[in-house]
Amino acid sequence: MEILLASIFFIGYMLITLETRIDINKAAIALVTGVACWTVYMLLEKEAGVINAELSHHLASIAEILLFLLGAMTIVELIDAHDGFQLITDRITTTNKTKLLYIICFTAFFLSAVLDNLTTTIVMISLCRKLMTDQKDRMVMAGMIIIAANAGGAWSPIGDVTTTMLWVKGQISATQVILQLFIPSLVCLLLPLMVMAVRYKGNVTRPENVGSNSNLVTTKNEKQLVFYGGIFLLLMVPVFKAVTHLPPYMGMLGALGVLWLLTELLHKQKKNEDKHFLTVTYAIRKIDTPSILFFFGILAMVACLESTGMLQHLSSWLDRQMGDPGLIAVSTGLLSAIVDNVPLVAAIQGMYDLTVFPTDAYLWEFIAYSAGTGGSILIIGSAAGVAAMGLEKIDFIWYLKNIGWLALLGFLAGAGVYILEHRLFFAG
């Protein structure tokens, strides 16, 4: 069974990477592959009750991510409908590609640490659409945003789901993860950024009448209120989680609800034809639904491999073959580019307890870095990458040729810096 499931996963994975060549939407391939994996698992195991319980368990986790994504995308679309991003684009006057690259990437790096890498990617790509018209320019910028957002999320306890997992279970502390991983994460971004800055020359062409919406019937104060209110609510999502201990999607949906109420009250006196383009209903219609379905298919595929124990076997094999915590951490980062980093980290958490590797041990900090940044190597290796792939229609092969090798370079450089830093300042 495991060979058959691995074959289905591999075929589906390859077809997704060849989307532009076979001219079939990747969402359709992901959905078919995800359902096929679970169908084979059910038919060969024939333990309907157990497998359905496992599927329900994974569906809860998948739904959390999809609801989070839905809420974030709607908030961003609502801000965009009010031309809120014009408040930023008006302040970014340069059209120089190199300067824009540094501005966008550093903004994504630090924003991801206080927000999260997925929402940061959505916000920054939406911003780039207001700054450049050329699709290839936006694809380059989106690829670098993925690296920046994933690197920024790795050094913060709330910036990446795997770092949060380690933090919640007491394997890392907030202070130490920031102290030990900030510089490696920064190097992980800086090296690819400097290489790309040498290659990415010239000026971008900005959209005409950027920030202008011909259907817009709103005031400057309303625009500012929706923009700053929306960004504030997004930033409050991790705070909500820390205070209430409820999952992030509850905070995101709550933020959407508050912004929804705000816009309803703001435009209450307007005519229906004037406020139609400013409503949440309209924003939801603009969301890229195929991307959400693609995300579901990918997560369903990986969830099936986790349920069969294949990912756990892989982690155990790594432990037996390598033994060294550093090699295990680097391997986890490389594997997270292929499969979801959440089950990989969960499997490693189950392999070792705090008596073997106590809080803030070398292994846990290195895992936090590797799992957070390794997913940038392939575009479907992280939530940020999957979101960018859907939003900007980025081809898998294009990303591999133009961005993936840079992400690998940055990942390895950051890992080397962490090892050196640990030996010089934190060992013993």
Contacts in CASP RR format, 6 or more apart in sequence:
PFRMAT RR
TARGET T0000
AUTHOR 0000-0000-0000
METHOD contacts of the structure
MODEL  1
MEILLASIFFIGYMLITLETRIDINKAAIALVTGVACWTVYMLLEKEAGV
INAELSHHLASIAEILLFLLGAMTIVELIDAHDGFQLITDRITTTNKTKL
LYIICFTAFFLSAVLDNLTTTIVMISLCRKLMTDQKDRMVMAGMIIIAAN
AGGAWSPIGDVTTTMLWVKGQISATQVILQLFIPSLVCLLLPLMVMAVRY
KGNVTRPENVGSNSNLVTTKNEKQLVFYGGIFLLLMVPVFKAVTHLPPYM
GMLGALGVLWLLTELLHKQKKNEDKHFLTVTYAIRKIDTPSILFFFGILA
MVACLESTGMLQHLSSWLDRQMGDPGLIAVSTGLLSAIVDNVPLVAAIQG
MYDLTVFPTDAYLWEFIAYSAGTGGSILIIGSAAGVAAMGLEKIDFIWYL
KNIGWLALLGFLAGAGVYILEHRLFFAG
1 40 0 8 1.000
1 41 0 8 1.000
1 44 0 8 1.000
1 45 0 8 1.000
1 308 0 8 1.000
2 308 0 8 1.000
2 310 0 8 1.000
4 40 0 8 1.000
4 44 0 8 1.000
5 37 0 8 1.000
5 40 0 8 1.000
5 41 0 8 1.000
5 304 0 8 1.000
5 305 0 8 1.000
5 308 0 8 1.000
5 310 0 8 1.000
6 305 0 8 1.000
6 310 0 8 1.000
8 33 0 8 1.000
8 36 0 8 1.000
8 37 0 8 1.000
8 40 0 8 1.000
9 33 0 8 1.000
9 37 0 8 1.000
9 301 0 8 1.000
9 305 0 8 1.000
11 33 0 8 1.000
12 29 0 8 1.000
12 30 0 8 1.000
12 33 0 8 1.000
12 301 0 8 1.000
13 33 0 8 1.000
13 301 0 8 1.000
13 338 0 8 1.000
15 22 0 8 1.000
15 24 0 8 1.000
15 29 0 8 1.000
15 33 0 8 1.000
16 26 0 8 1.000
16 29 0 8 1.000
16 30 0 8 1.000
16 33 0 8 1.000
16 380 0 8 1.000
16 396 0 8 1.000
17 396 0 8 1.000
17 397 0 8 1.000
18 396 0 8 1.000
18 397 0 8 1.000
19 25 0 8 1.000
19 26 0 8 1.000
19 29 0 8 1.000
19 395 0 8 1.000
19 396 0 8 1.000
20 395 0 8 1.000
20 397 0 8 1.000
25 290 0 8 1.000
26 294 0 8 1.000
26 389 0 8 1.000
27 290 0 8 1.000
27 291 0 8 1.000
27 293 0 8 1.000
27 294 0 8 1.000
27 297 0 8 1.000
30 293 0 8 1.000
30 294 0 8 1.000
30 296 0 8 1.000
30 297 0 8 1.000
30 298 0 8 1.000
30 300 0 8 1.000
30 301 0 8 1.000
31 293 0 8 1.000
31 294 0 8 1.000
31 296 0 8 1.000
31 297 0 8 1.000
33 297 0 8 1.000
33 301 0 8 1.000
34 297 0 8 1.000
34 300 0 8 1.000
34 301 0 8 1.000
34 304 0 8 1.000
35 300 0 8 1.000
37 300 0 8 1.000
37 301 0 8 1.000
37 304 0 8 1.000
37 305 0 8 1.000
38 51 0 8 1.000
38 55 0 8 1.000
38 300 0 8 1.000
38 304 0 8 1.000
41 51 0 8 1.000
41 304 0 8 1.000
41 307 0 8 1.000
41 308 0 8 1.000
42 48 0 8 1.000
42 51 0 8 1.000
45 51 0 8 1.000
51 307 0 8 1.000
54 307 0 8 1.000
55 303 0 8 1.000
55 307 0 8 1.000
58 299 0 8 1.000
58 300 0 8 1.000
58 303 0 8 1.000
58 306 0 8 1.000
58 307 0 8 1.000
61 299 0 8 1.000
61 303 0 8 1.000
61 342 0 8 1.000
62 296 0 8 1.000
62 299 0 8 1.000
62 300 0 8 1.000
62 303 0 8 1.000
63 249 0 8 1.000
64 247 0 8 1.000
64 248 0 8 1.000
64 249 0 8 1.000
65 249 0 8 1.000
65 295 0 8 1.000
65 299 0 8 1.000
65 383 0 8 1.000
66 292 0 8 1.000
66 295 0 8 1.000
66 296 0 8 1.000
67 249 0 8 1.000
67 252 0 8 1.000
67 253 0 8 1.000
68 118 0 8 1.000
68 248 0 8 1.000
68 249 0 8 1.000
68 252 0 8 1.000
69 118 0 8 1.000
69 122 0 8 1.000
69 292 0 8 1.000
69 295 0 8 1.000
69 383 0 8 1.000
69 387 0 8 1.000
70 287 0 8 1.000
70 292 0 8 1.000
71 252 0 8 1.000
71 253 0 8 1.000
71 255 0 8 1.000
71 256 0 8 1.000
72 118 0 8 1.000
72 119 0 8 1.000
72 122 0 8 1.000
72 234 0 8 1.000
72 252 0 8 1.000
73 122 0 8 1.000
73 287 0 8 1.000
73 288 0 8 1.000
74 256 0 8 1.000
74 280 0 8 1.000
74 283 0 8 1.000
74 284 0 8 1.000
74 287 0 8 1.000
75 230 0 8 1.000
75 233 0 8 1.000
75 234 0 8 1.000
75 252 0 8 1.000
75 255 0 8 1.000
75 256 0 8 1.000
75 259 0 8 1.000
76 122 0 8 1.000
76 123 0 8 1.000
76 126 0 8 1.000
77 283 0 8 1.000
77 284 0 8 1.000
77 286 0 8 1.000
77 287 0 8 1.000
78 226 0 8 1.000
78 230 0 8 1.000
78 259 0 8 1.000
78 263 0 8 1.000
78 278 0 8 1.000
78 280 0 8 1.000
78 283 0 8 1.000
79 85 0 8 1.000
79 126 0 8 1.000
79 226 0 8 1.000
79 227 0 8 1.000
79 230 0 8 1.000
79 231 0 8 1.000
80 126 0 8 1.000
81 213 0 8 1.000
81 216 0 8 1.000
81 277 0 8 1.000
81 278 0 8 1.000
81 282 0 8 1.000
81 283 0 8 1.000
82 216 0 8 1.000
82 218 0 8 1.000
82 222 0 8 1.000
82 223 0 8 1.000
82 226 0 8 1.000
82 227 0 8 1.000
82 263 0 8 1.000
82 278 0 8 1.000
83 211 0 8 1.000
83 212 0 8 1.000
83 213 0 8 1.000
83 216 0 8 1.000
83 218 0 8 1.000
83 223 0 8 1.000
84 211 0 8 1.000
84 223 0 8 1.000
84 224 0 8 1.000
84 226 0 8 1.000
84 227 0 8 1.000
85 126 0 8 1.000
85 127 0 8 1.000
85 130 0 8 1.000
85 211 0 8 1.000
85 227 0 8 1.000
86 130 0 8 1.000
86 210 0 8 1.000
86 211 0 8 1.000
86 212 0 8 1.000
86 223 0 8 1.000
87 223 0 8 1.000
87 224 0 8 1.000
87 227 0 8 1.000
88 127 0 8 1.000
88 130 0 8 1.000
89 127 0 8 1.000
89 130 0 8 1.000
89 131 0 8 1.000
89 210 0 8 1.000
89 211 0 8 1.000
92 100 0 8 1.000
92 103 0 8 1.000
92 131 0 8 1.000
94 100 0 8 1.000
94 103 0 8 1.000
95 203 0 8 1.000
95 204 0 8 1.000
95 205 0 8 1.000
95 206 0 8 1.000
96 202 0 8 1.000
96 203 0 8 1.000
97 137 0 8 1.000
97 200 0 8 1.000
97 201 0 8 1.000
97 202 0 8 1.000
97 203 0 8 1.000
97 204 0 8 1.000
98 197 0 8 1.000
98 200 0 8 1.000
98 201 0 8 1.000
98 202 0 8 1.000
100 131 0 8 1.000
100 132 0 8 1.000
100 141 0 8 1.000
100 204 0 8 1.000
101 141 0 8 1.000
101 144 0 8 1.000
101 193 0 8 1.000
101 196 0 8 1.000
101 197 0 8 1.000
101 200 0 8 1.000
102 193 0 8 1.000
102 197 0 8 1.000
104 124 0 8 1.000
104 127 0 8 1.000
104 128 0 8 1.000
104 141 0 8 1.000
104 144 0 8 1.000
104 145 0 8 1.000
104 148 0 8 1.000
105 144 0 8 1.000
105 145 0 8 1.000
105 147 0 8 1.000
105 148 0 8 1.000
105 189 0 8 1.000
105 193 0 8 1.000
106 148 0 8 1.000
107 124 0 8 1.000
108 120 0 8 1.000
108 121 0 8 1.000
108 124 0 8 1.000
108 145 0 8 1.000
108 148 0 8 1.000
108 149 0 8 1.000
108 152 0 8 1.000
109 148 0 8 1.000
109 149 0 8 1.000
109 151 0 8 1.000
109 152 0 8 1.000
109 185 0 8 1.000
109 186 0 8 1.000
109 189 0 8 1.000
110 152 0 8 1.000
111 120 0 8 1.000
111 123 0 8 1.000
111 124 0 8 1.000
111 149 0 8 1.000
112 120 0 8 1.000
112 148 0 8 1.000
112 149 0 8 1.000
112 150 0 8 1.000
112 151 0 8 1.000
112 152 0 8 1.000
112 153 0 8 1.000
112 156 0 8 1.000
112 159 0 8 1.000
113 152 0 8 1.000
113 153 0 8 1.000
113 155 0 8 1.000
113 156 0 8 1.000
113 158 0 8 1.000
113 159 0 8 1.000
114 156 0 8 1.000
114 158 0 8 1.000
114 159 0 8 1.000
114 235 0 8 1.000
114 238 0 8 1.000
115 123 0 8 1.000
115 159 0 8 1.000
115 234 0 8 1.000
115 235 0 8 1.000
115 237 0 8 1.000
115 238 0 8 1.000
116 153 0 8 1.000
116 158 0 8 1.000
116 159 0 8 1.000
116 160 0 8 1.000
116 161 0 8 1.000
116 237 0 8 1.000
116 238 0 8 1.000
116 248 0 8 1.000
117 149 0 8 1.000
117 150 0 8 1.000
117 152 0 8 1.000
117 153 0 8 1.000
117 159 0 8 1.000
117 160 0 8 1.000
117 372 0 8 1.000
117 382 0 8 1.000
117 383 0 8 1.000
117 384 0 8 1.000
118 149 0 8 1.000
118 383 0 8 1.000
118 384 0 8 1.000
118 387 0 8 1.000
119 234 0 8 1.000
119 237 0 8 1.000
119 252 0 8 1.000
120 145 0 8 1.000
120 149 0 8 1.000
120 384 0 8 1.000
121 142 0 8 1.000
121 145 0 8 1.000
121 146 0 8 1.000
121 149 0 8 1.000
121 384 0 8 1.000
121 385 0 8 1.000
121 387 0 8 1.000
121 388 0 8 1.000
122 387 0 8 1.000
122 391 0 8 1.000
123 234 0 8 1.000
124 145 0 8 1.000
124 149 0 8 1.000
125 138 0 8 1.000
125 141 0 8 1.000
125 142 0 8 1.000
125 145 0 8 1.000
125 387 0 8 1.000
125 388 0 8 1.000
125 391 0 8 1.000
125 392 0 8 1.000
128 138 0 8 1.000
128 141 0 8 1.000
128 142 0 8 1.000
128 145 0 8 1.000
129 138 0 8 1.000
129 207 0 8 1.000
130 207 0 8 1.000
130 210 0 8 1.000
130 211 0 8 1.000
131 204 0 8 1.000
131 206 0 8 1.000
131 210 0 8 1.000
132 138 0 8 1.000
132 141 0 8 1.000
132 204 0 8 1.000
132 205 0 8 1.000
132 206 0 8 1.000
132 207 0 8 1.000
133 204 0 8 1.000
133 205 0 8 1.000
133 206 0 8 1.000
133 207 0 8 1.000
134 204 0 8 1.000
134 205 0 8 1.000
135 392 0 8 1.000
137 204 0 8 1.000
138 392 0 8 1.000
139 392 0 8 1.000
139 394 0 8 1.000
139 398 0 8 1.000
139 402 0 8 1.000
140 196 0 8 1.000
140 200 0 8 1.000
140 402 0 8 1.000
140 403 0 8 1.000
142 388 0 8 1.000
142 391 0 8 1.000
142 392 0 8 1.000
142 394 0 8 1.000
143 379 0 8 1.000
143 385 0 8 1.000
143 388 0 8 1.000
143 394 0 8 1.000
143 399 0 8 1.000
143 402 0 8 1.000
143 403 0 8 1.000
144 192 0 8 1.000
144 193 0 8 1.000
144 196 0 8 1.000
144 403 0 8 1.000
145 384 0 8 1.000
145 388 0 8 1.000
146 376 0 8 1.000
146 379 0 8 1.000
146 382 0 8 1.000
146 384 0 8 1.000
146 385 0 8 1.000
146 388 0 8 1.000
146 403 0 8 1.000
146 407 0 8 1.000
147 188 0 8 1.000
147 189 0 8 1.000
147 192 0 8 1.000
147 193 0 8 1.000
147 376 0 8 1.000
147 403 0 8 1.000
147 406 0 8 1.000
147 407 0 8 1.000
147 410 0 8 1.000
148 189 0 8 1.000
148 193 0 8 1.000
149 384 0 8 1.000
150 160 0 8 1.000
150 372 0 8 1.000
150 373 0 8 1.000
150 374 0 8 1.000
150 375 0 8 1.000
150 376 0 8 1.000
150 382 0 8 1.000
150 384 0 8 1.000
151 185 0 8 1.000
151 186 0 8 1.000
151 188 0 8 1.000
151 189 0 8 1.000
151 373 0 8 1.000
151 376 0 8 1.000
152 159 0 8 1.000
152 160 0 8 1.000
152 185 0 8 1.000
152 189 0 8 1.000
153 159 0 8 1.000
153 160 0 8 1.000
153 163 0 8 1.000
153 185 0 8 1.000
153 372 0 8 1.000
154 160 0 8 1.000
154 163 0 8 1.000
154 181 0 8 1.000
154 185 0 8 1.000
154 188 0 8 1.000
154 368 0 8 1.000
154 369 0 8 1.000
154 371 0 8 1.000
154 372 0 8 1.000
154 373 0 8 1.000
155 177 0 8 1.000
155 178 0 8 1.000
155 181 0 8 1.000
155 182 0 8 1.000
155 184 0 8 1.000
155 185 0 8 1.000
155 369 0 8 1.000
156 163 0 8 1.000
156 177 0 8 1.000
156 178 0 8 1.000
157 163 0 8 1.000
157 164 0 8 1.000
157 167 0 8 1.000
157 172 0 8 1.000
157 174 0 8 1.000
157 177 0 8 1.000
157 178 0 8 1.000
158 164 0 8 1.000
158 167 0 8 1.000
158 238 0 8 1.000
158 241 0 8 1.000
158 242 0 8 1.000
159 238 0 8 1.000
160 368 0 8 1.000
160 371 0 8 1.000
160 372 0 8 1.000
161 341 0 8 1.000
161 342 0 8 1.000
161 383 0 8 1.000
162 341 0 8 1.000
162 342 0 8 1.000
162 345 0 8 1.000
162 367 0 8 1.000
162 368 0 8 1.000
162 371 0 8 1.000
162 372 0 8 1.000
163 172 0 8 1.000
163 177 0 8 1.000
163 368 0 8 1.000
163 371 0 8 1.000
163 372 0 8 1.000
165 342 0 8 1.000
165 345 0 8 1.000
165 346 0 8 1.000
165 349 0 8 1.000
166 172 0 8 1.000
166 177 0 8 1.000
166 345 0 8 1.000
166 349 0 8 1.000
166 364 0 8 1.000
166 367 0 8 1.000
166 368 0 8 1.000
167 173 0 8 1.000
167 174 0 8 1.000
167 177 0 8 1.000
169 349 0 8 1.000
170 354 0 8 1.000
170 359 0 8 1.000
171 349 0 8 1.000
171 354 0 8 1.000
171 357 0 8 1.000
171 359 0 8 1.000
171 360 0 8 1.000
171 361 0 8 1.000
171 364 0 8 1.000
172 359 0 8 1.000
172 360 0 8 1.000
172 364 0 8 1.000
172 365 0 8 1.000
172 368 0 8 1.000
173 359 0 8 1.000
173 360 0 8 1.000
176 360 0 8 1.000
176 365 0 8 1.000
177 360 0 8 1.000
177 365 0 8 1.000
177 368 0 8 1.000
180 360 0 8 1.000
180 365 0 8 1.000
180 418 0 8 1.000
180 421 0 8 1.000
180 422 0 8 1.000
180 426 0 8 1.000
181 365 0 8 1.000
181 368 0 8 1.000
181 369 0 8 1.000
181 418 0 8 1.000
183 417 0 8 1.000
183 421 0 8 1.000
184 369 0 8 1.000
184 414 0 8 1.000
184 415 0 8 1.000
184 416 0 8 1.000
184 417 0 8 1.000
184 418 0 8 1.000
184 421 0 8 1.000
185 369 0 8 1.000
185 373 0 8 1.000
185 414 0 8 1.000
187 410 0 8 1.000
187 413 0 8 1.000
187 414 0 8 1.000
187 417 0 8 1.000
188 369 0 8 1.000
188 373 0 8 1.000
188 410 0 8 1.000
188 411 0 8 1.000
188 413 0 8 1.000
188 414 0 8 1.000
189 410 0 8 1.000
191 406 0 8 1.000
191 409 0 8 1.000
191 410 0 8 1.000
191 413 0 8 1.000
191 414 0 8 1.000
192 403 0 8 1.000
192 406 0 8 1.000
192 407 0 8 1.000
192 409 0 8 1.000
192 410 0 8 1.000
195 406 0 8 1.000
195 409 0 8 1.000
196 406 0 8 1.000
213 277 0 8 1.000
215 276 0 8 1.000
215 277 0 8 1.000
216 277 0 8 1.000
216 278 0 8 1.000
217 270 0 8 1.000
217 274 0 8 1.000
217 275 0 8 1.000
217 278 0 8 1.000
218 266 0 8 1.000
218 267 0 8 1.000
218 278 0 8 1.000
222 266 0 8 1.000
222 267 0 8 1.000
225 262 0 8 1.000
225 266 0 8 1.000
226 259 0 8 1.000
226 262 0 8 1.000
226 263 0 8 1.000
226 266 0 8 1.000
229 259 0 8 1.000
229 262 0 8 1.000
230 255 0 8 1.000
230 259 0 8 1.000
233 255 0 8 1.000
233 258 0 8 1.000
233 259 0 8 1.000
234 255 0 8 1.000
236 251 0 8 1.000
236 255 0 8 1.000
237 248 0 8 1.000
237 251 0 8 1.000
237 252 0 8 1.000
237 255 0 8 1.000
238 248 0 8 1.000
240 246 0 8 1.000
240 248 0 8 1.000
240 250 0 8 1.000
240 251 0 8 1.000
241 247 0 8 1.000
241 248 0 8 1.000
241 251 0 8 1.000
244 250 0 8 1.000
256 280 0 8 1.000
259 280 0 8 1.000
260 280 0 8 1.000
263 278 0 8 1.000
263 279 0 8 1.000
263 280 0 8 1.000
264 279 0 8 1.000
267 274 0 8 1.000
267 275 0 8 1.000
267 278 0 8 1.000
267 279 0 8 1.000
276 282 0 8 1.000
288 390 0 8 1.000
288 391 0 8 1.000
290 390 0 8 1.000
291 386 0 8 1.000
291 387 0 8 1.000
291 389 0 8 1.000
291 390 0 8 1.000
291 391 0 8 1.000
294 386 0 8 1.000
294 389 0 8 1.000
294 390 0 8 1.000
295 383 0 8 1.000
295 386 0 8 1.000
295 387 0 8 1.000
298 340 0 8 1.000
298 380 0 8 1.000
298 386 0 8 1.000
299 340 0 8 1.000
302 311 0 8 1.000
302 339 0 8 1.000
302 340 0 8 1.000
302 343 0 8 1.000
303 343 0 8 1.000
305 311 0 8 1.000
305 339 0 8 1.000
305 343 0 8 1.000
306 312 0 8 1.000
306 343 0 8 1.000
306 347 0 8 1.000
311 339 0 8 1.000
311 343 0 8 1.000
311 344 0 8 1.000
311 347 0 8 1.000
312 347 0 8 1.000
314 335 0 8 1.000
314 347 0 8 1.000
315 332 0 8 1.000
315 344 0 8 1.000
315 347 0 8 1.000
315 348 0 8 1.000
315 351 0 8 1.000
316 347 0 8 1.000
316 351 0 8 1.000
318 328 0 8 1.000
318 331 0 8 1.000
318 332 0 8 1.000
319 328 0 8 1.000
319 351 0 8 1.000
322 328 0 8 1.000
322 331 0 8 1.000
325 357 0 8 1.000
325 361 0 8 1.000
325 362 0 8 1.000
325 363 0 8 1.000
325 366 0 8 1.000
326 362 0 8 1.000
326 363 0 8 1.000
326 366 0 8 1.000
326 419 0 8 1.000
328 348 0 8 1.000
328 363 0 8 1.000
328 367 0 8 1.000
329 363 0 8 1.000
329 366 0 8 1.000
329 367 0 8 1.000
329 369 0 8 1.000
329 370 0 8 1.000
329 415 0 8 1.000
330 366 0 8 1.000
330 370 0 8 1.000
330 415 0 8 1.000
332 341 0 8 1.000
332 344 0 8 1.000
332 345 0 8 1.000
332 348 0 8 1.000
332 367 0 8 1.000
332 370 0 8 1.000
332 371 0 8 1.000
333 341 0 8 1.000
333 344 0 8 1.000
333 370 0 8 1.000
333 371 0 8 1.000
333 372 0 8 1.000
333 373 0 8 1.000
333 374 0 8 1.000
333 375 0 8 1.000
333 411 0 8 1.000
334 374 0 8 1.000
334 377 0 8 1.000
335 344 0 8 1.000
336 344 0 8 1.000
336 370 0 8 1.000
336 371 0 8 1.000
336 372 0 8 1.000
336 374 0 8 1.000
336 375 0 8 1.000
336 381 0 8 1.000
336 382 0 8 1.000
337 374 0 8 1.000
337 375 0 8 1.000
337 376 0 8 1.000
337 377 0 8 1.000
337 378 0 8 1.000
337 381 0 8 1.000
338 378 0 8 1.000
338 381 0 8 1.000
339 381 0 8 1.000
340 381 0 8 1.000
341 371 0 8 1.000
341 372 0 8 1.000
341 374 0 8 1.000
341 375 0 8 1.000
341 381 0 8 1.000
341 382 0 8 1.000
344 371 0 8 1.000
345 367 0 8 1.000
345 371 0 8 1.000
348 367 0 8 1.000
352 363 0 8 1.000
357 363 0 8 1.000
357 364 0 8 1.000
362 422 0 8 1.000
362 426 0 8 1.000
362 427 0 8 1.000
365 418 0 8 1.000
365 422 0 8 1.000
366 415 0 8 1.000
366 418 0 8 1.000
369 414 0 8 1.000
369 415 0 8 1.000
369 418 0 8 1.000
370 411 0 8 1.000
370 415 0 8 1.000
372 382 0 8 1.000
373 407 0 8 1.000
373 410 0 8 1.000
373 411 0 8 1.000
373 414 0 8 1.000
374 381 0 8 1.000
374 382 0 8 1.000
374 407 0 8 1.000
374 411 0 8 1.000
375 381 0 8 1.000
375 382 0 8 1.000
375 407 0 8 1.000
376 382 0 8 1.000
376 384 0 8 1.000
376 385 0 8 1.000
376 403 0 8 1.000
376 404 0 8 1.000
376 407 0 8 1.000
376 411 0 8 1.000
377 404 0 8 1.000
377 407 0 8 1.000
377 408 0 8 1.000
377 411 0 8 1.000
378 396 0 8 1.000
378 399 0 8 1.000
378 400 0 8 1.000
378 404 0 8 1.000
379 385 0 8 1.000
379 386 0 8 1.000
379 388 0 8 1.000
379 389 0 8 1.000
379 394 0 8 1.000
379 396 0 8 1.000
379 399 0 8 1.000
379 400 0 8 1.000
379 403 0 8 1.000
379 404 0 8 1.000
380 386 0 8 1.000
380 389 0 8 1.000
380 396 0 8 1.000
388 394 0 8 1.000
389 396 0 8 1.000
389 399 0 8 1.000
END
